């Protein structure tokens, strides 16, 4: 199997792709009213910088979402019928001249994306627990002027029209299956996952968010199949691109900042090791799950075709994992070859 990964320096308000050309979008945009992204929004619309300087939070919030809405219009255009868009966003809190308040980015993005015809599906709350003992903001130990600490973001999920239908008996669909026990964890509406530090030089770290690989890895595994193309219109340092390599999907990543994109060169070399590690970990975890089921007297009733273990449903029988084998640069990105992951374990 071979996948291609195109990396484009450009503006996501003009995505250089044909209509209906991608099956999945996974991205984490700059969050309106988070200070680290003020300069980016101000460059895109000087009126935003003026509103912030004037301390007008409501006006700045609206204008920032006007900028993002142009991207959501493009996402709706390039997303294939039945395709899924997963947008990771966080609400913001901030004090300006109009006082301290929360800015509901998740609600605003949902309203604007659905205005462009995409259907909102149940979302996922990504809680990012910290070790801090200070679980509040504000006045400390006396009421009423303290506030809950924001420790979560939202993964908003949208679909373009009715559910997608693949060719009958599609081998690639069933090879892309996830395990029954993974479904029960992944499709929960609450994920407790810590953020992942990024090994970047200081200037780049200040211009990118901490988007751990496990988040796009899960979303790509949940909402796409082998042979699909994944788009990230705010690719940054390329975590979604790396996840597409690890999951053996094609990808397109776009970002305005060429320095951020250049950081991807140092990350793609990890794709072979990461894909083998994650694939074997999933296989080992399934093995342990089978042993626990047997101990409880609940033997799974089906046998996997490519691995010597039982599975719980018919849909899992053709499940197959692929590891990135080689990664090579191309004129516009990368080409990756993939090989099936072989698995050795104690006998079942």
Secondary structure by P-SEA (a helix, b strand, c coil): cbbbbbbbcccccccccccccccbbbbcccccccccaaaaaaaacaaaaaaaaaccaaaaaaaaaaaaaaaaaaaaaaccccbbbbbbbbbbbbbccccbbbbcaaaaaaaaaaaabbbbcbbbbbccccccccccccccccccccccccccccbbbbbcccccccccccaaaaaacccaaaaaaaacccccccbbbbbccaaaaaacccccaaaaaaaaaacccccbbbbbccccccaaaaaaaaacccbbbbbccaaaaaaccccccaaaaaaaaaaaaaaaaaaaaaaaaaaaccccccccccccccccccccccbbbbcccbbbbccccbbbbbbcbbbbcccc
